[in-house]
Amino acid sequence: MSRYFSERHRDLIAYTPGEQPGEKKYIKLNTNESPFPPSLKARERMQEALEGLNLYSDPECRFLREKLAEKYDVNSNMVMAGNGSDDVLNIIFMTFCDEKNPAVFPDITYGFYPVFADVNGIPYREIPLDDNLRIRINDYMPAGGTAFIANPNAHTGIMLTRGEIEEILRANRNNVVVIDEAYADFSGKSCIPLVHDYDNLIVVRTFSKSCSLAGIRLGFAIACDELIADMNTIRYSLNPYNVNTLAMVAGIGTLEDYEYIKNACETIVTTRESTTDRLKELGFSMTDSEANFVFAACGGMDGGELYEKLKERGILVRHFPKERICKYNRITIGSAEDMDVLIETIEEILKEETNENC
Ligand SMILES: *Cc1c(COP(=O)(O)O)cnc(C)c1O
């Protein structure tokens, strides 16, 4: 650390992204990316847009917002886009959290929430999941601050029903409730229709997971127009060009090609179900994931050990060195072939383990 680092930030613990390997070829099941390439339409639109990159991107993101508004049946002034949903979430922390409205989220969820709070000097409270790693909705009634709930929840993939979310919204009339739907396309369920009835709801979405565009960085929020206007005040104070032209047209192209995305999601869900069955046969216990990953604890082996052994054999999964979940690994659902290799490799590892113990 240099001696110039601001006092405000020197103790900051930054977010640790999942590894992005360089040279070595891994089967990459650690950051919930899609195994499928971006849609053709998205790629065509980006190709066409290259020539215009001498100009700034549209700070209002008009065409993209109109397309999103049409798809989700809202008005376009109820949509704000960002440089990945991480950017959108950061803007939400800055807009709706302060000393009086601390951020509130589960103890096990997306690891960026506490970092957004810290970097913005916002206090936060973590609410423990129950023993089955489920959110207890009663803990959020009211939340006593701005609530952040990933639905499906990050790492576990477990979902609250729309009815449960509605109960939380009704109990939190005096604060904002953020539903992070990064994985909602894999469940086919969404709270977006509730934005018409609840002026305290923000739904956050991303093109990174289901839409095969993690590398382009595009996310968005849908909420009532007043909340979106507040967020735009912050956005225009940070970076009005937070969505670049290629991201914008990639998003538009993807929305024009949504059958492709739907099919990809269906394939991933089918593979998730077969992977779940096979891991259970191998003695894993798992949460009921409705996302594009499974959260699996090996009966006999520590999660960190399994992570290392898979890595040695060329497969990357995600392990979180956090007490309550250190038995688990989060495994992204890749192609059917990737999952075959995963299962075979785990079988090998388990066999070696039993032989060593004999
Ligand atoms: C991946 C993820 C994000 C971030 O997505 P980007 O749009 O790539 O920034 C946000 N929230 C959750 C729960 C995620 O899993």
The ligand as an SDF file (V2000), in Angstrom:
LIG
                    3D

 15 15  0  0  0  0  0  0  0  0999 V2000
  -23.2470  -12.6220  -11.1990 C   0  0  0  0  0  0  0  0  0  0  0  0
  -24.0940  -11.8440  -10.2670 C   0  0  0  0  0  0  0  0  0  0  0  0
  -24.1710  -10.4580  -10.3400 C   0  0  0  0  0  0  0  0  0  0  0  0
  -23.2730   -9.6320  -11.2290 C   0  0  0  0  0  0  0  0  0  0  0  0
  -23.5360   -9.7480  -12.5200 O   0  0  0  0  0  0  0  0  0  0  0  0
  -22.8910   -8.7480  -13.5980 P   0  0  0  0  0  0  0  0  0  0  0  0
  -24.0870   -8.2930  -14.3460 O   0  0  0  0  0  0  0  0  0  0  0  0
  -21.9780   -9.6180  -14.3960 O   0  0  0  0  0  0  0  0  0  0  0  0
  -22.1940   -7.6400  -12.9040 O   0  0  0  0  0  0  0  0  0  0  0  0
  -25.0350   -9.8010   -9.5030 C   0  0  0  0  0  0  0  0  0  0  0  0
  -25.7680  -10.4680   -8.5970 N   0  0  0  0  0  0  0  0  0  0  0  0
  -25.6930  -11.7990   -8.4730 C   0  0  0  0  0  0  0  0  0  0  0  0
  -26.5180  -12.4910   -7.4520 C   0  0  0  0  0  0  0  0  0  0  0  0
  -24.8380  -12.5240   -9.2960 C   0  0  0  0  0  0  0  0  0  0  0  0
  -24.7300  -13.8380   -9.1350 O   0  0  0  0  0  0  0  0  0  0  0  0
  1  2  1  0
  2  3  1  0
  2 14  2  0
  3  4  1  0
  3 10  2  0
  4  5  1  0
  5  6  1  0
  6  7  2  0
  6  8  1  0
  6  9  1  0
 10 11  1  0
 11 12  2  0
 12 13  1  0
 12 14  1  0
 14 15  1  0
M  END
$$$$
